Amino acid sequence: MKFVSFFSRYSFAVLVFLFGFGCTNYSTTASVQAPPTLISITNNGNSNFTIKVRAQNPEFIFQGYRLYSGISEKEVQNPTDLNLGTDCVLASSTIVQPVEYTFEIDPSQKDNATGVSCRIFATLTPGTYIAMRTLGLAVNLQNSNSSFKVSPSSNALIVP
């Protein structure tokens, strides 16, 4: 009876150990990151803006966000080239879920202000639209290359 009790307690751990080291299958499809939700944008003057963003990205491949700006909602949510945006790569220690981030958009190369998660070095024009996408790390195991994979688009906001 003690053997059965021992076996039933540890059988799951033994099976995980056996299958974990014997499994060579992996997915070649990159994980899809959740898009952020833009809450608000505020004009701070001197081409400086503050954006409040709500996001949830617990995956270890999460890297940060990419900002897109343009003359229409369609243009920022469906850019012709997903690499044309401006990146904000966050340190992994900032990943607490869910979280509200504060981003500062400023063309100058100043340091982050207090309470700002990340500064995006870009110039925005009042009346244009912005949208964001989540950046995830995509690794190609065949040639050992890595790149950013972007999520679907967030909602769009008009720059005040």
N, C-alpha and C positions, 0 to 999 in steps of 0.2 A: 504494500500500500504506500509506503514511503517513496518507493521508486516512481510510482505513478504521479504522486504529488509533486516530486522534484521535476519530473519530465513535463508535466502540464505547466508548471511555473516558468520554466526556462525554454520551452520549445519554441516560443515566438522569437526569443533572442537568438537561438541557434539557427533558426530558419533565416532570419535577417542576415546573420553572419554568412551563412553558406551562399545565399542568393546574392548578397551584396558584393562578394568578391568574385563570384562566378559570372556575373552579368556583364556582357560587353555591348549591350544594346544602348543606344542613346538617340535622342531626337536630333535631326538635322534642321528642324524648323526652329527659328529664333522665337523666344518668348515675346509675347505682345505686352507692352507696358500700358498701364492705365493712363489716359490723358489727364492733365490737370484741369481744374476749373478756375477760370479767371473771375475773381470776386469784384475788384475795383481797380481803377487807375486814377491817380491824382497828379496834377501838374504842380510841381514844387518851384517852378520858375527856372530861368536860365537853362532851358532844354533838359531839365531834370524831372523825372517822373518816378512815382512809387506805385508798384503793382502788388496787390494782395492776391495770393494764389492758394487754393486749397488743393491738396494732393494726397494720394495714398499709393506709395510704391515700395512695398516691403522686400521686393526681390533683391538678391545680392548683386544682380547685374545692373541695378539702377545707378545712373551716373549723374543726372541733372536734368536741365531743361534747355530747349532751344526756342528763341523768340523770333517770330516772323512779323513783319510790318508791310503794309501795302495800301493801295487806294480803295480796295473793296473787301468785303467780308469773304467773298469767294476766293480772292487772290491769296489772302493770308491763311485760309483753311485748306487750300489746295494749290500750293506753290508748284511751279514748273520743275523746280529742283529742291528737294528736301534738305540739301546741304547749304542753301543760301541764307539760312537764319543765323542768329547770333547766340552762341552757347553760354550757359552758366553751369559749370561743373561743380557739384557740391561734394564736400568731404563725406565719407561714409558715416561719420559720427553724427551727422545732422539728420539721418534717416530715423525719424520717429513717426509712427503712423497712427491715425491720420494727422496731418500737420497743416498749419497755415503758414506759408512762407511769405516774407516781404522781400521783394526784389526792387532794386533801384536801377533805373535806366538812365544812364548819363554818358555823354560822349567823352568826358574827361577821365583820366586814368587815376582818379582818387581812390583811397581805400574805402572799404565798406563803412557806412555810418552805423552807429549803435542800433541794434535791433534789425539790421538788414542781413538776410540770409546770403545774398549774393548780389553783386553789382554786374550789370550787363552793359558793356561799353557799346552803345548804339545811339543814333540820333533819331528821335521821333518827331513828327510834324503833327500839330493839332489838326484834327479832321480825318487823319488816316486811321486804319484799323490795325489791331494787333491780335495775335493768337500765339499759343505755345504748344509744344509737343514735349513729351518725356523722352529722355535719352537713355537707352539701354546699351550695355556692352554686348556686341555680337562677335564671337570668336569662331573663325573658320579652322577646324581641326586638321583639314587636309593640307593647308599651306601655312598654318600658324599665324595668319593675319587677324587683326582685330579692327573693328570699326564701331561706330555708333549706329544703332537701329532706333528709329523714331516711332513714337506711338501715333495713333490717330490724333487729329487736331482737337484742341480745346475749343471752347466757345470763343467768339470774337468780341472785342470791346473797341469803341471809338475813342481815340486819343483826344482828351479835352484841350 
